[in-house]
Amino acid sequence: MFQIDLKSRKAIYEQVVDRFKELIITGVIGPDEKVPSVRDLAKELAINPNTIQKAYKELENQGYFYSVAGRGNFAAIPAESYKNKARIRELKETVRNAVSELMFLQCPEEEIREVIEETGLLQKGGE
């Protein structure tokens, strides 16, 4: 499913979280799709199951996973009723900081727009 970079400065559980979020956001893992068990993924990646458990808990806290007792963990369906407002504020601030730094480094505005458009969130020329 994915690999872990043991030389990365990023914690292993954070790499697991980031990879699952990427897979869910891009649709590789669909809504309500079962994800590997903690034990299976830990064995596959040759890392401690507690690390995987910590990643799964974080994904559940962020609304990307939900668990069903006795059945396992599943990718969550994006729900209008569930919005992690604190996480949204945090991500908006991250985007603001990144754009500010790009502007400070005199990156042309058009290049900044292109990066945002590459995510598919904005249509060409749209705000």
CNS distance restraints for C-alpha pairs under 8 A (distance, minus, plus):
assign (resid   2 and name CA) (resid  19 and name CA) 7.40 0.50 0.50
assign (resid   3 and name CA) (resid  45 and name CA) 6.94 0.50 0.50
assign (resid   4 and name CA) (resid  12 and name CA) 6.87 0.50 0.50
assign (resid   4 and name CA) (resid  15 and name CA) 6.74 0.50 0.50
assign (resid   4 and name CA) (resid  16 and name CA) 7.51 0.50 0.50
assign (resid   4 and name CA) (resid  45 and name CA) 7.24 0.50 0.50
assign (resid   5 and name CA) (resid  12 and name CA) 7.80 0.50 0.50
assign (resid   6 and name CA) (resid  12 and name CA) 7.41 0.50 0.50
assign (resid  10 and name CA) (resid  14 and name CA) 6.48 0.50 0.50
assign (resid  10 and name CA) (resid  15 and name CA) 6.64 0.50 0.50
assign (resid  11 and name CA) (resid  15 and name CA) 6.43 0.50 0.50
assign (resid  12 and name CA) (resid  16 and name CA) 6.35 0.50 0.50
assign (resid  12 and name CA) (resid  51 and name CA) 7.26 0.50 0.50
assign (resid  13 and name CA) (resid  17 and name CA) 6.18 0.50 0.50
assign (resid  13 and name CA) (resid  51 and name CA) 5.56 0.50 0.50
assign (resid  13 and name CA) (resid  52 and name CA) 6.32 0.50 0.50
assign (resid  13 and name CA) (resid  54 and name CA) 6.59 0.50 0.50
assign (resid  13 and name CA) (resid  55 and name CA) 4.95 0.50 0.50
assign (resid  14 and name CA) (resid  18 and name CA) 6.04 0.50 0.50
assign (resid  14 and name CA) (resid  55 and name CA) 6.72 0.50 0.50
assign (resid  15 and name CA) (resid  19 and name CA) 6.07 0.50 0.50
assign (resid  16 and name CA) (resid  20 and name CA) 6.21 0.50 0.50
assign (resid  16 and name CA) (resid  52 and name CA) 7.42 0.50 0.50
assign (resid  16 and name CA) (resid  55 and name CA) 6.26 0.50 0.50
assign (resid  17 and name CA) (resid  21 and name CA) 6.14 0.50 0.50
assign (resid  17 and name CA) (resid  55 and name CA) 5.48 0.50 0.50
assign (resid  17 and name CA) (resid  56 and name CA) 7.34 0.50 0.50
assign (resid  17 and name CA) (resid  58 and name CA) 7.26 0.50 0.50
assign (resid  17 and name CA) (resid  59 and name CA) 6.29 0.50 0.50
assign (resid  18 and name CA) (resid  22 and name CA) 6.16 0.50 0.50
assign (resid  19 and name CA) (resid  23 and name CA) 6.22 0.50 0.50
assign (resid  20 and name CA) (resid  24 and name CA) 6.11 0.50 0.50
assign (resid  21 and name CA) (resid  25 and name CA) 5.94 0.50 0.50
assign (resid  21 and name CA) (resid  59 and name CA) 7.86 0.50 0.50
assign (resid  21 and name CA) (resid  64 and name CA) 6.95 0.50 0.50
assign (resid  22 and name CA) (resid  26 and name CA) 6.01 0.50 0.50
assign (resid  23 and name CA) (resid  27 and name CA) 6.14 0.50 0.50
assign (resid  23 and name CA) (resid  28 and name CA) 5.02 0.50 0.50
assign (resid  23 and name CA) (resid  29 and name CA) 5.55 0.50 0.50
assign (resid  24 and name CA) (resid  28 and name CA) 6.01 0.50 0.50
assign (resid  24 and name CA) (resid  29 and name CA) 4.87 0.50 0.50
assign (resid  24 and name CA) (resid  30 and name CA) 6.40 0.50 0.50
assign (resid  24 and name CA) (resid  31 and name CA) 7.87 0.50 0.50
assign (resid  24 and name CA) (resid  64 and name CA) 7.60 0.50 0.50
assign (resid  24 and name CA) (resid  75 and name CA) 7.11 0.50 0.50
assign (resid  29 and name CA) (resid  33 and name CA) 6.37 0.50 0.50
assign (resid  29 and name CA) (resid  75 and name CA) 7.02 0.50 0.50
assign (resid  30 and name CA) (resid  75 and name CA) 6.71 0.50 0.50
assign (resid  31 and name CA) (resid  74 and name CA) 7.73 0.50 0.50
assign (resid  31 and name CA) (resid  75 and name CA) 5.28 0.50 0.50
assign (resid  31 and name CA) (resid  76 and name CA) 5.48 0.50 0.50
assign (resid  31 and name CA) (resid  77 and name CA) 4.84 0.50 0.50
assign (resid  31 and name CA) (resid  78 and name CA) 7.90 0.50 0.50
assign (resid  32 and name CA) (resid  74 and name CA) 5.37 0.50 0.50
assign (resid  32 and name CA) (resid  75 and name CA) 5.06 0.50 0.50
assign (resid  32 and name CA) (resid  76 and name CA) 5.79 0.50 0.50
assign (resid  32 and name CA) (resid  77 and name CA) 6.51 0.50 0.50
assign (resid  33 and name CA) (resid  74 and name CA) 5.34 0.50 0.50
assign (resid  33 and name CA) (resid  75 and name CA) 5.44 0.50 0.50
assign (resid  34 and name CA) (resid  72 and name CA) 7.17 0.50 0.50
assign (resid  34 and name CA) (resid  73 and name CA) 5.93 0.50 0.50
assign (resid  34 and name CA) (resid  74 and name CA) 4.34 0.50 0.50
assign (resid  34 and name CA) (resid  75 and name CA) 6.54 0.50 0.50
assign (resid  35 and name CA) (resid  72 and name CA) 7.70 0.50 0.50
assign (resid  35 and name CA) (resid  73 and name CA) 5.82 0.50 0.50
assign (resid  35 and name CA) (resid  74 and name CA) 5.53 0.50 0.50
assign (resid  35 and name CA) (resid  75 and name CA) 6.96 0.50 0.50
assign (resid  36 and name CA) (resid  40 and name CA) 6.08 0.50 0.50
assign (resid  36 and name CA) (resid  41 and name CA) 5.84 0.50 0.50
assign (resid  36 and name CA) (resid  73 and name CA) 7.59 0.50 0.50
assign (resid  37 and name CA) (resid  41 and name CA) 6.13 0.50 0.50
assign (resid  37 and name CA) (resid  72 and name CA) 6.46 0.50 0.50
assign (resid  37 and name CA) (resid  73 and name CA) 7.10 0.50 0.50
assign (resid  38 and name CA) (resid  42 and name CA) 6.00 0.50 0.50
assign (resid  38 and name CA) (resid  49 and name CA) 6.04 0.50 0.50
assign (resid  38 and name CA) (resid  52 and name CA) 5.78 0.50 0.50
assign (resid  38 and name CA) (resid  53 and name CA) 6.10 0.50 0.50
assign (resid  38 and name CA) (resid  56 and name CA) 7.99 0.50 0.50
assign (resid  39 and name CA) (resid  43 and name CA) 6.14 0.50 0.50
assign (resid  39 and name CA) (resid  49 and name CA) 5.92 0.50 0.50
assign (resid  40 and name CA) (resid  44 and name CA) 6.12 0.50 0.50
assign (resid  41 and name CA) (resid  45 and name CA) 6.03 0.50 0.50
assign (resid  41 and name CA) (resid  49 and name CA) 7.94 0.50 0.50
assign (resid  41 and name CA) (resid  52 and name CA) 7.32 0.50 0.50
assign (resid  42 and name CA) (resid  46 and name CA) 5.57 0.50 0.50
assign (resid  42 and name CA) (resid  47 and name CA) 5.07 0.50 0.50
assign (resid  42 and name CA) (resid  48 and name CA) 5.94 0.50 0.50
assign (resid  42 and name CA) (resid  49 and name CA) 5.07 0.50 0.50
assign (resid  42 and name CA) (resid  52 and name CA) 6.33 0.50 0.50
assign (resid  43 and name CA) (resid  47 and name CA) 6.72 0.50 0.50
assign (resid  43 and name CA) (resid  49 and name CA) 7.93 0.50 0.50
assign (resid  47 and name CA) (resid  51 and name CA) 7.16 0.50 0.50
assign (resid  47 and name CA) (resid  52 and name CA) 7.89 0.50 0.50
assign (resid  48 and name CA) (resid  52 and name CA) 7.00 0.50 0.50
assign (resid  49 and name CA) (resid  53 and name CA) 6.13 0.50 0.50
assign (resid  50 and name CA) (resid  54 and name CA) 6.12 0.50 0.50
assign (resid  51 and name CA) (resid  55 and name CA) 6.36 0.50 0.50
assign (resid  52 and name CA) (resid  56 and name CA) 6.12 0.50 0.50
assign (resid  53 and name CA) (resid  57 and name CA) 6.12 0.50 0.50
assign (resid  54 and name CA) (resid  58 and name CA) 6.26 0.50 0.50
assign (resid  55 and name CA) (resid  59 and name CA) 6.18 0.50 0.50
assign (resid  56 and name CA) (resid  60 and name CA) 6.12 0.50 0.50
assign (resid  56 and name CA) (resid  65 and name CA) 7.30 0.50 0.50
assign (resid  57 and name CA) (resid  61 and name CA) 6.12 0.50 0.50
assign (resid  58 and name CA) (resid  62 and name CA) 6.17 0.50 0.50
assign (resid  59 and name CA) (resid  63 and name CA) 6.23 0.50 0.50
assign (resid  59 and name CA) (resid  64 and name CA) 5.19 0.50 0.50
assign (resid  59 and name CA) (resid  65 and name CA) 5.49 0.50 0.50
assign (resid  60 and name CA) (resid  64 and name CA) 5.67 0.50 0.50
assign (resid  60 and name CA) (resid  65 and name CA) 4.45 0.50 0.50
assign (resid  60 and name CA) (resid  66 and name CA) 5.55 0.50 0.50
assign (resid  60 and name CA) (resid  67 and name CA) 7.77 0.50 0.50
assign (resid  61 and name CA) (resid  65 and name CA) 7.93 0.50 0.50
assign (resid  62 and name CA) (resid  84 and name CA) 6.63 0.50 0.50
assign (resid  62 and name CA) (resid  87 and name CA) 7.39 0.50 0.50
assign (resid  63 and name CA) (resid  76 and name CA) 6.67 0.50 0.50
assign (resid  63 and name CA) (resid  78 and name CA) 7.96 0.50 0.50
assign (resid  63 and name CA) (resid  82 and name CA) 7.64 0.50 0.50
assign (resid  63 and name CA) (resid  83 and name CA) 7.89 0.50 0.50
assign (resid  63 and name CA) (resid  84 and name CA) 7.26 0.50 0.50
assign (resid  64 and name CA) (resid  75 and name CA) 5.88 0.50 0.50
assign (resid  64 and name CA) (resid  76 and name CA) 5.15 0.50 0.50
assign (resid  64 and name CA) (resid  77 and name CA) 7.82 0.50 0.50
assign (resid  64 and name CA) (resid  78 and name CA) 7.92 0.50 0.50
assign (resid  65 and name CA) (resid  73 and name CA) 6.50 0.50 0.50
assign (resid  65 and name CA) (resid  74 and name CA) 5.46 0.50 0.50
assign (resid  65 and name CA) (resid  75 and name CA) 4.59 0.50 0.50
assign (resid  65 and name CA) (resid  76 and name CA) 4.84 0.50 0.50
assign (resid  66 and name CA) (resid  73 and name CA) 5.75 0.50 0.50
assign (resid  66 and name CA) (resid  74 and name CA) 5.45 0.50 0.50
assign (resid  66 and name CA) (resid  75 and name CA) 6.48 0.50 0.50
assign (resid  66 and name CA) (resid  76 and name CA) 5.82 0.50 0.50
assign (resid  67 and name CA) (resid  71 and name CA) 7.68 0.50 0.50
assign (resid  67 and name CA) (resid  72 and name CA) 5.67 0.50 0.50
assign (resid  67 and name CA) (resid  73 and name CA) 4.32 0.50 0.50
assign (resid  67 and name CA) (resid  74 and name CA) 6.12 0.50 0.50
assign (resid  68 and name CA) (resid  72 and name CA) 5.50 0.50 0.50
assign (resid  68 and name CA) (resid  73 and name CA) 6.34 0.50 0.50
assign (resid  68 and name CA) (resid  74 and name CA) 7.87 0.50 0.50
assign (resid  78 and name CA) (resid  82 and name CA) 7.59 0.50 0.50
assign (resid  79 and name CA) (resid  83 and name CA) 7.43 0.50 0.50
assign (resid  83 and name CA) (resid  88 and name CA) 7.95 0.50 0.50
assign (resid  84 and name CA) (resid  88 and name CA) 6.25 0.50 0.50
assign (resid  85 and name CA) (resid  89 and name CA) 6.17 0.50 0.50
assign (resid  86 and name CA) (resid  90 and name CA) 6.20 0.50 0.50
assign (resid  87 and name CA) (resid  91 and name CA) 6.13 0.50 0.50
assign (resid  88 and name CA) (resid  92 and name CA) 6.12 0.50 0.50
assign (resid  89 and name CA) (resid  93 and name CA) 6.22 0.50 0.50
assign (resid  90 and name CA) (resid  94 and name CA) 6.30 0.50 0.50
assign (resid  91 and name CA) (resid  95 and name CA) 6.24 0.50 0.50
assign (resid  92 and name CA) (resid  96 and name CA) 6.16 0.50 0.50
assign (resid  93 and name CA) (resid  97 and name CA) 6.08 0.50 0.50
assign (resid  94 and name CA) (resid  98 and name CA) 6.15 0.50 0.50
assign (resid  95 and name CA) (resid  99 and name CA) 6.11 0.50 0.50
assign (resid  96 and name CA) (resid 100 and name CA) 6.04 0.50 0.50
assign (resid  97 and name CA) (resid 101 and name CA) 6.14 0.50 0.50
assign (resid  98 and name CA) (resid 102 and name CA) 6.18 0.50 0.50
assign (resid  99 and name CA) (resid 103 and name CA) 6.16 0.50 0.50
assign (resid  99 and name CA) (resid 112 and name CA) 7.32 0.50 0.50
assign (resid 100 and name CA) (resid 104 and name CA) 6.13 0.50 0.50
assign (resid 101 and name CA) (resid 105 and name CA) 6.17 0.50 0.50
assign (resid 102 and name CA) (resid 106 and name CA) 6.35 0.50 0.50
assign (resid 102 and name CA) (resid 107 and name CA) 5.36 0.50 0.50
assign (resid 102 and name CA) (resid 112 and name CA) 7.57 0.50 0.50
assign (resid 103 and name CA) (resid 107 and name CA) 5.47 0.50 0.50
assign (resid 103 and name CA) (resid 108 and name CA) 7.39 0.50 0.50
assign (resid 103 and name CA) (resid 109 and name CA) 7.54 0.50 0.50
assign (resid 107 and name CA) (resid 111 and name CA) 6.83 0.50 0.50
assign (resid 107 and name CA) (resid 112 and name CA) 7.15 0.50 0.50
assign (resid 108 and name CA) (resid 112 and name CA) 6.69 0.50 0.50
assign (resid 109 and name CA) (resid 113 and name CA) 6.29 0.50 0.50
assign (resid 110 and name CA) (resid 114 and name CA) 6.17 0.50 0.50
assign (resid 111 and name CA) (resid 115 and name CA) 6.33 0.50 0.50
assign (resid 112 and name CA) (resid 116 and name CA) 6.53 0.50 0.50
assign (resid 113 and name CA) (resid 117 and name CA) 6.04 0.50 0.50
assign (resid 114 and name CA) (resid 118 and name CA) 6.04 0.50 0.50
assign (resid 115 and name CA) (resid 119 and name CA) 7.05 0.50 0.50
assign (resid 116 and name CA) (resid 120 and name CA) 7.42 0.50 0.50
assign (resid 116 and name CA) (resid 121 and name CA) 7.03 0.50 0.50
assign (resid 116 and name CA) (resid 122 and name CA) 6.87 0.50 0.50
assign (resid 117 and name CA) (resid 121 and name CA) 6.12 0.50 0.50
assign (resid 117 and name CA) (resid 122 and name CA) 5.10 0.50 0.50
assign (resid 117 and name CA) (resid 123 and name CA) 6.45 0.50 0.50
assign (resid 117 and name CA) (resid 124 and name CA) 6.63 0.50 0.50
assign (resid 122 and name CA) (resid 126 and name CA) 5.94 0.50 0.50
assign (resid 122 and name CA) (resid 127 and name CA) 6.50 0.50 0.50
assign (resid 123 and name CA) (resid 127 and name CA) 7.75 0.50 0.50
